[in-house]
C-alpha cells in the first residue's frame, strides 16, 4: 500500500533528508519546508520504505502537495 507524505504548509523545500529505498518510521522527518524563514519538518505518516521522492531543494510547495511516496 502506498502512503504519501504531503506538505502541510506553503513554502520552499529546504532539504530532503531521505533517499529512495530508505526504511522510515511513522513520525520520522523526511523533508523540511522553509516558510517565512522558519523551517518546518514534514514527517512520514506511517512506517514504510521510501519508494519515490517527488521534490527537490527549492521546489515551491502548496498545502497538500505530495512530496514523498512510501510503500507501507
Residue pairs with C-beta under 8 A, 6 or more apart in sequence:
1 71
1 72
2 51
2 69
2 70
2 71
2 72
3 44
3 45
3 46
3 48
3 69
3 70
3 71
3 72
4 45
4 66
4 67
4 68
4 69
4 70
5 30
5 31
5 42
5 43
5 44
5 45
5 66
5 67
5 68
5 69
5 70
6 42
6 64
6 65
6 66
6 67
7 33
7 42
7 61
7 62
7 63
7 64
7 65
7 67
8 33
8 40
8 42
8 63
9 33
9 35
9 40
9 61
9 63
10 35
10 60
10 61
10 62
10 63
11 33
11 34
11 35
11 36
11 40
11 60
11 61
12 33
12 34
12 35
12 58
12 59
12 60
12 61
13 31
13 32
13 33
13 34
13 55
13 56
13 57
13 58
13 59
13 61
13 67
14 32
14 33
14 34
14 39
14 57
15 31
15 32
15 57
16 30
16 31
16 53
16 55
16 56
16 57
16 67
16 68
17 29
17 30
17 31
17 32
18 24
18 30
18 31
18 50
18 53
18 68
19 50
19 53
20 50
20 51
20 52
20 53
21 49
21 50
22 49
22 50
23 48
23 49
24 30
24 44
24 47
24 48
24 49
24 50
24 70
25 44
25 47
26 43
26 44
26 45
26 46
26 47
27 43
27 44
28 43
28 44
29 41
29 42
29 43
30 42
30 43
30 44
30 50
30 67
30 68
31 41
31 42
31 55
31 67
31 68
32 39
32 40
32 41
32 42
33 39
33 40
33 42
33 61
34 40
42 67
42 68
44 68
44 70
45 70
46 70
46 72
47 72
48 70
48 71
48 72
49 70
49 71
50 68
50 69
50 70
51 69
51 70
51 71
52 68
52 69
53 67
53 68
53 69
54 66
54 67
54 68
54 69
55 61
55 65
55 67
55 68
61 67
